[in-house]
Structures are given as C-alpha cells and as structure tokens.
Amino acid sequence: MTKMKRFLAIVLAVVMCLAIVGCDKKDEPAAPAASTPESSAQTVAATEDNADNTTSSGTLVMATNASFPPYEYYENEKIVGIDAEVAELIAQKLGMTLEIKDMEFSSIIGAVQTGSVDFGMAGMTVTEERLVTVDFSDTYATAVQSVIVKEDSEIAAVEDLEGKKIGVQESTTGDIYATDDFGDENVKRFSKGNDAVAALSAGIVDAVIIDNEPAKNYVAANEGLKILDTSYAEEEYAIAISKDNTELKDKINAALAELKADGTLDAIVAKYIPEN
Ligand code: ARG
C-alpha cells in the first residue's frame, strides 16, 4: 500500500514536471540555434533544490541561464564564460567549491530569494524592480541592449520597431523595455536568447532586442543577420544575492574588488571579448 502511494506520488511528480516543462516550452521553435545540453556533470538536477545549499556547507551554488555567450554557455557539456570563470575565482577566494545550476532566466531571482541557490550570476542587469526582491553585489560589467535584424531589413533605427514583432528572452531587460515601449502584443518571448534569434532567422519575428555581447555572438553564429548601430539602453551587470545574506554579499564584493584591482577581471573579459 505504501509502495503504491509512493509510486503514485512519483507519477504525480513526473506529470507535474512535464506540465511545467510543457508550459515553458510553448514559445520555443523546434530547433535552437546552438546546442545546449540540458544537463551536465557540472550542473545539478532541479530536483535537488531542497539540498543544503547554505554557504557553511562548503559549496557555493550559483544559478545561471547558460545560453548567453560570452557570459555563460556550454562548451563540451561544461558551462564556461566570463561569469563562470569569475564565479569560480570568487568561490576559490571564499574557500568553497562552486556548483552551477542552469535554469530558466526567469527562475533565477526566485531561486536566490528562496535560498535554493546562494547567488545568481547571469549577465544580470541591476534594475529597481529586481532590487525590491534581491540585493546586488558591486557591478562587474557594463552592457547595452542591441537590436538584431535581418541583413536586408527595413528596420534601421529603434523607432522603426513600432508595430513590428520583437523577439526577446523572457523576463530579461530586453523583454521589459520592448514591452514598455512597443506593447505586449508586439513582443514574442522565448526561453533562450538563441531561440529568439532562430525565430528572427525563420521570419517569425522582425527583430530581437538583447544584450550587445550575446548579440554579437548570435550574429556571428547565424547567417544573414546584423546589429543596428544604435544602442537601445545602457545597463550594469552584478551578482544577485538574497537580502538575508549580507555576509555573503560582503564576501563577494571583497573578492570582486580583488579581482578588479589585480587585473584578473580584465584578463577574463579580454579572453572572452577580443578587442574589435
Ligand atoms: N542583462 C539582461 C537582464 O538582466 C539579460 C540577461 C540574460 N542572461 C542570461 N544568462 N540569459 O535582464
């Protein structure tokens, strides 16, 4: 009888997971532009959310969304990129082991807030809205929102986006700005940035609004696309930390300050973003 109950519980859990995944995937085109394995040795399955992830356990758990080159992306099943490398060095300075959890970008803030991860690092922009629910470290990078269009597009400036279909990664600042400026009905949201870019190539959307460095990577990886000259918004990236964990915030800021002062941060950025 208990066996049966447990079996039913498992079936129910699987059905719920499938339902959640099913909902998440509704906007995704069939084939993503780049391959991003769903799991790897480096990441932890979402089901381990209840594990002890407190900073005292020796493991520092980072939430990210690893389809955002050059900040975080997969290379041979491993998550690499500027954020992954900086986080690794922060963990080292804290005497801890870094563990990276890959998840939907829209889930990161919640994961930080509930404490299922220690921090979120995902090319994440500091915004007033996010500061209501989480704290941010000192900033470690600046970015601008870029507009990607097809090479032969008639869209030449931000104003030309009026009435056009705009692809964005869900819950990103690109999503927020596009929705505010051009209306919810004109914004198509995707779970990954490269899915939005694939939709642009396929003619499903007319433009994609996304951070400049990932934009350059996506355009390099996909024929027939270009980035408009105008930048749409300027922003700063930082690490999201729970409001309850000022101790960790202070330690991360101290580690970041060292990495900035001794040139390590610049070296990592230069490795991933060659001067153009
Ligand atoms: N900077 C933007 C934001 O904070 C986009 C970040 C997307 N990051 C990612 N790893 N997919 O909303």
Boltz pocket constraint, residues with backbone or C-beta under 6 A from the ligand:
constraints:
  - pocket:
      binder: B
      contacts: [[A, 64], [A, 65], [A, 66], [A, 67], [A, 68], [A, 72], [A, 105], [A, 121], [A, 122], [A, 123], [A, 124], [A, 125], [A, 126], [A, 169], [A, 171], [A, 172], [A, 173], [A, 174], [A, 193], [A, 211]]
      max_distance: 6.0
